[in-house]
Amino acid sequence: MKTILLVDDSRAVRLVGRRMMGTLGLEVLEAEDGKQALEVARANPDLDAVLLDWNMPIMDGMEFLTALRADDRAKQPIVVMCTTENDMPQIVQAMQAGANEYIMKPFTEDIVRDKLEETGVL
């Protein structure tokens, strides 16, 4: 079973995401900010994917993504930004920082499934 880390400061978004990932057959880990997500990612070196919000307290999604990609781990997870940020410069910034895909909120299970299939997670 593949493992995905849901990173969002909204408990409701994490709950919806957890349900979606469960129906897709993924094991789910959660974090409410980038700092906590980095700790979870480092404790789970075989992590397959991260569904990542941009705007969070303590450490935002871009800071987390930059730190994750700078980590010399043997296996880098697929990172799908999942955020309300929809300006092209921000999308480009995220992709240049190492995001594999980008989803605009609000999202549906079909959209998430498609992105995870495109990136090889599913």
C-alpha positions as CSV (number, residue, x, y, z in Angstrom):
1,M,0.0,0.0,0.0
2,K,1.3,3.4,-0.9
3,T,1.5,6.2,1.6
4,I,0.4,9.9,1.1
5,L,1.0,12.8,3.5
6,L,-1.8,15.3,3.7
7,V,-0.5,18.7,4.7
8,D,-3.1,21.4,5.4
9,D,-3.9,23.6,8.4
10,S,-7.6,23.0,7.9
11,R,-8.9,20.0,9.9
12,A,-11.9,19.8,7.5
13,V,-9.7,19.7,4.4
14,R,-7.6,16.9,6.0
15,L,-10.7,15.0,6.9
16,V,-12.1,15.2,3.3
17,G,-8.7,14.3,2.0
18,R,-8.3,11.3,4.3
19,R,-11.7,10.0,3.1
20,M,-10.7,10.5,-0.5
21,M,-7.3,8.8,-0.1
22,G,-8.9,5.9,1.7
23,T,-11.2,5.2,-1.2
24,L,-8.2,5.4,-3.5
25,G,-6.5,2.7,-1.4
26,L,-3.7,4.9,0.1
27,E,-2.4,4.9,3.6
28,V,-2.8,8.4,5.0
29,L,-0.5,10.5,7.2
30,E,-1.4,14.0,8.2
31,A,0.3,17.3,9.2
32,E,-1.2,20.7,10.0
33,D,1.8,22.8,8.9
34,G,5.1,22.5,7.0
35,K,7.2,22.0,10.1
36,Q,5.2,19.1,11.3
37,A,5.1,17.7,7.7
38,L,8.9,17.8,7.5
39,E,9.1,15.8,10.7
40,V,6.6,13.3,9.4
41,A,8.4,13.0,6.0
42,R,11.8,12.5,7.7
43,A,10.3,9.8,9.9
44,N,8.8,8.0,6.8
45,P,11.6,7.8,4.2
46,D,9.4,5.6,2.0
47,L,6.7,8.2,1.7
48,D,5.2,8.0,-1.8
49,A,3.4,11.4,-2.2
50,V,2.5,14.6,-0.5
51,L,-0.7,16.6,-1.0
52,L,0.5,20.1,0.0
53,D,-1.3,23.3,0.9
54,W,0.6,26.6,0.3
55,N,-0.8,28.9,3.1
56,M,-0.1,27.5,6.5
57,P,1.3,28.9,9.8
58,I,4.7,28.1,11.2
59,M,6.1,26.8,7.8
60,D,4.2,27.3,4.6
61,G,4.0,24.9,1.7
62,M,6.8,26.5,-0.3
63,E,9.2,26.5,2.6
64,F,8.3,22.8,3.2
65,L,8.8,21.9,-0.5
66,T,12.1,23.7,-0.6
67,A,13.4,21.9,2.5
68,L,12.0,18.5,1.3
69,R,13.7,18.8,-2.1
70,A,17.0,19.9,-0.4
71,D,16.9,16.7,1.7
72,D,19.3,14.1,0.3
73,R,16.9,11.2,0.9
74,A,17.2,8.2,-1.4
75,K,13.5,8.5,-2.4
76,Q,11.8,11.8,-3.0
77,P,8.0,11.7,-2.8
78,I,5.7,13.1,-5.5
79,V,4.4,16.5,-4.4
80,V,1.0,17.8,-5.5
81,M,0.3,21.4,-4.5
82,C,-3.3,21.7,-3.5
83,T,-4.1,25.3,-2.8
84,T,-6.3,28.3,-3.5
85,E,-3.2,30.1,-4.9
86,N,-4.0,30.2,-8.6
87,D,-1.9,33.0,-10.1
88,M,0.4,31.7,-12.9
89,P,3.6,33.1,-11.2
90,Q,2.9,31.1,-8.1
91,I,2.2,28.0,-10.0
92,V,5.4,28.4,-11.9
93,Q,7.3,29.1,-8.6
94,A,5.9,25.9,-7.1
95,M,6.8,23.8,-10.1
96,Q,10.3,25.3,-10.2
97,A,10.7,24.5,-6.5
98,G,10.0,20.8,-7.2
99,A,6.2,20.3,-7.2
100,N,5.1,17.6,-9.6
101,E,1.5,18.7,-10.0
102,Y,-0.8,21.5,-9.0
103,I,-4.5,21.3,-8.0
104,M,-6.7,24.3,-7.3
105,K,-9.1,24.2,-4.3
106,P,-11.8,23.3,-4.1
107,F,-11.0,19.9,-5.6
108,T,-12.9,16.7,-6.3
109,E,-11.9,13.1,-5.8
110,D,-11.8,12.7,-9.6
111,I,-9.3,15.6,-10.0
112,V,-7.1,14.2,-7.2
113,R,-7.3,10.7,-8.7
114,D,-6.3,12.0,-12.1
115,K,-3.3,13.9,-10.8
116,L,-2.1,10.9,-8.7
117,E,-2.5,8.6,-11.7
118,E,-0.6,11.1,-14.0
119,T,2.3,11.2,-11.5
120,G,2.4,7.4,-11.1
121,V,1.3,7.3,-7.4
122,L,-1.8,5.3,-8.4
